[in-house]
Amino acid sequence: MKKLAVDLGVHPEALRGWIRQAEADAGEHDDRLTTDERAELAVLAVLAVLARRTSSSSGRTRFCERLRRFSRRSSTRPGPGDGAR
C-alpha cells in the first residue's frame, strides 16, 4: 500500500482511509459510517443548528416536524447488514 500511495502521490494513511471508506460503503465493514450516513449526519447537524435559531414557536414546530419526516424517511433504507449493496 505504501508503494501505491507513493506512486499516486498521496500519503499512505490517506490511501488507507479511502480504501476503508470504500469498504464501508460496500457494506464490508460496520465499524465505520458510510459516505451516505456521513452526509446525512452533516445535514442533520446543520438542521439542528437552524432549529435552535428559529425564534418563533410555530416556526420551530414546523421545522421539527419536517426534521422528523426526514429522519423517518432516511431510517427506512436498508443498512449494510441487511444484504443491500
Backbone hydrogen bonds, N-H to C=O, Kabsch-Sander energy under -0.5 kcal/mol:
donor,donor_aa,acceptor,acceptor_aa,energy
5,A,1,M,-2.5
6,V,2,K,-2.3
7,D,3,K,-2.7
8,L,4,L,-2.2
9,G,5,A,-1.1
10,V,5,A,-2.5
14,A,11,H,-0.7
15,L,11,H,-2.0
16,R,12,P,-2.4
17,G,13,E,-2.2
18,W,14,A,-2.3
19,I,15,L,-2.4
20,R,16,R,-2.5
21,Q,17,G,-2.3
22,A,18,W,-2.4
23,E,19,I,-2.3
24,A,20,R,-2.2
25,D,21,Q,-2.6
26,A,22,A,-1.5
27,G,24,A,-1.4
28,E,23,E,-2.7
29,H,23,E,-0.6
38,R,34,T,-2.4
39,A,35,T,-2.2
40,E,36,D,-2.5
41,L,37,E,-2.4
42,A,38,R,-2.0
43,V,39,A,-2.2
44,L,40,E,-2.7
45,A,41,L,-2.4
46,V,42,A,-2.0
47,L,43,V,-2.7
48,A,44,L,-2.4
49,V,45,A,-1.9
50,L,46,V,-2.5
51,A,47,L,-2.5
52,R,48,A,-1.9
53,R,49,V,-1.3
54,T,50,L,-0.9
54,T,51,A,-0.7
60,R,56,S,-2.2
61,T,57,S,-2.3
62,R,58,S,-2.3
63,F,59,G,-2.4
64,C,60,R,-2.7
65,E,61,T,-2.1
66,R,62,R,-2.0
67,L,63,F,-2.3
68,R,64,C,-2.4
69,R,65,E,-2.3
70,F,66,R,-2.5
71,S,67,L,-2.6
72,R,68,R,-2.5
73,R,69,R,-2.3
74,S,70,F,-2.3
75,S,71,S,-2.1
76,T,72,R,-0.7
76,T,73,R,-0.6
77,R,74,S,-1.0
82,D,79,G,-1.6
83,G,80,P,-0.9
84,A,79,G,-0.8
